[in-house]
Amino acid sequence: MFRVMLYTQWKWSRLIILLGTVAAFALPIISLQGAARADRNPLEAQDLLRTVHSWGTLYPVLAAALGLLVAMAGWAPDHRGRHVHALTLPLPRWRYVLLRCAGGAVLLAIPVAAVLAGALFATATATLPPGLQGYPLALAVHFGLAVALAYAMFFAISAGTARTAGIILGVFGALVVVQIVAGVANLDVDLMSPLQIVVLGSAGPFAIFTGRWMLVDV
């Protein structure tokens, strides 16, 4: 049953996985283009760190996008068919959800492995300035945890009805609208900063998306 479900999820999300894998492999390599090579002068250590840090902002974006798109692709056929197919299968609902979640997680392991492969290739072929060293495994683990968190959150939201997703998005949209209206009216109302601290702060549930995404560091 799991192999059948994995195959169907691959058909639904293969374009997402393939594009994400290419981007995941290329990102570490591009971020180290400033390192010393035979055909160019090397960047200074500080400049190289600045370049790697600027490219590092794309890792959490890619992780969140992969988690969102794979989760949505996994549930889209069920929503279109009003879950009739799932109800006809000879297995309990909780097991069906578990198998579908596991199938998406297996597929997402491909771009995570691509980040590791790209990071290993980039650090192996680049000559780093003295005092700097590569952390390909740490970067891949960081990326994998971010992908897993994004996938788990969006999978849970996508598993619900369209009304549930609409309520969640509506609440977030209402906060944004209130913040914009307060800014236009010159009111001292700041709803987004406390929310950002709670969600993305060091103790927040999505703190893994912030911080330093460094392939090369001291």
N, C-alpha and C positions, 0 to 999 in steps of 0.2 A: 504493500500500500504506500509506503513512504517513497519508494522509487518512482511509482506512478505519479504521486503528487509532486515530487521534486522535478520530474520531467515536464509536467504541465506548467509549473512555476517558471521553469527555465524558458519555455516557449513564450510565456507572457512577459518576462522581464529580461530576455537575453540581450536586447539592444541596450538597455540600461546598464547591465553588467559589463558588456563589452566596452562601451564608451567609458564607463567608470574605471575599468581596468586599465585602459590606455592612459587615461588622465592620471590615475594613481601611480603608474609606472613612470610616466614622463615627469611628473612634478618634482620628485627629488633630483632627477638628473638636471632639469632646467635650473633648479635653485642653486646648483653648484657650478654653473657655467663660468662663474668668475674665478674659480680656483685655478691654480697654475697648471698649464698644459704646455705641450711642446711648441704650439703655434701661437701662443699669446703670453703676455706678461701677467703675473699673478696680481690679484687684488691684495691690499693690505688686510691684516687680520680683522681690524675694526670694520672696514668696508665690506668684507666678505660676510661677517656676522650680520651686518645691517641688511645685506641682500638676502641672505638666507631667512632672516626674520620676516622680511616683507613677503617673500614667497610663502612663508609658513602660515600666513593668514588664510591661505586657500585650502589647507588641510581640513579644518573644521567645517568649512563651507561644503567641500566635497563629501565629507562624512555625513553631514546632515542631509544633503541632497540624495545620496545613495539610500540612506535609511528611509527617507520619505517616499521616494519613487518605488523602491522595491516593496515596501509595505502596501502602498496604494495598488500596485500592480497585482499583488497577491490576493487582494480582496475584491478588486473591480469586477471580475466575472461573477462572483457570488452575489454582489449587489445587483448586477444587471439581471441575473436569473432569480432574484428574490430568494436566494438560499435554498431553492428547491432541490438542486443536486446534492447539497450537503445533507439534507434531511432524508434523502433516499439511500444514503450509504449505510452499510451494516456496522457502524461504529458510533460510540457516543460522541456528543458534541465536543466535549472537552478534549478528547483525543484527536478529533479532526482539527481543532484549533491548534493543538500542540504540534501536530504533523506539519501543518501549514507554516507555523512559526519556525519550526526547525528547517524546513525547506528553504525559506528565505535566508535564514542564518547561514546555511551551507553555501548558498550562492554568493552571499556577501563576503565570505572568506576569500573569494577569488581576488577582488580588488585590494583586500587587506594584504594578501600575499604579494600582490603586484607592488604595493608600497615598499614592502620589505625587499623585494628583488631590485626595484629601482634604487632604493637607498643603498643597498650593498654594492650595486654596480657603480653608483655615483661616487661613493667614498673610496672604492677600490681604484678607480681610474683618475681621481683628482689628487693633486699634490697640495696638501693643506699647509698653510703657514705654520711656523713653529708655535707651539702652545695651544693649537686647536686639534680636536679629534672628532671623529664621526660617531654618531649614536644611531645607527640604522635600526637596531632591534628596539630600542626605547621609542623611537618615532613610530615604528610599526605597531607596537603595543598600544601606544597612545591613540593612534588612528583607529585601531581595532576596537578599543573600548568606546570611542566616540561613535563609531558606526553602530555598535551593539546598542548603545543607549538611545540613539536616534531611531533605530529600527524598532526597538521595544516600545518606545513612546508612540510612534506613528502607527505601529501595528495594532496597538490597543485602541487607538482612536479610529482607525480604519475598520476594525472589527465591529464597531458599533454601527448604528444606523446613520443615514445621512443627517437625520435630525440631531443626533448627538454631536456629530462633527460640526454641524451648523451652530449649535449652541456654544461650543468651545470657541470657534472662530468668531462668533458674534460677541462674546464677552471680551475677547482680546481686541476686536475692532472697536467696541464701545470705549474701551480704555484709551485707545489711540485717538478717537474722535474727541473725547472729553479733553485730552491733553492738548490737542490742536485748538479747540475752541477756547480753552483757558489761555493759551498763548496769544491768540488773536485779541482776546478781551483784556490782556495785560493782567490776568489774575495770577496770584502767587500759588499755583497748584502744580505739583510735580508728582505725577503718579508713576511715571516710567522709571525714574531713578531708584526708588525703593524696590520696585518690582525687579529691576535688573540686579540689584544687590542680593535679593532673596533667591533669584533663580540662577544667576551666573556668578554670584560671589563665591568666595573660597569654601564656604560651607553649603552652597546651593547644590541642587540636584544636577545641574548642567555645568558645573564648574570645569569639567573636563574639556569643554569647548573653548575655554579661555586659557590664559597662560602662554607659555613659550612653546612653540612648535619648531624646535631647532634640530635639524639634521646634523649640524656642526656646532660645537660649542667649546668652551674652555675646559 
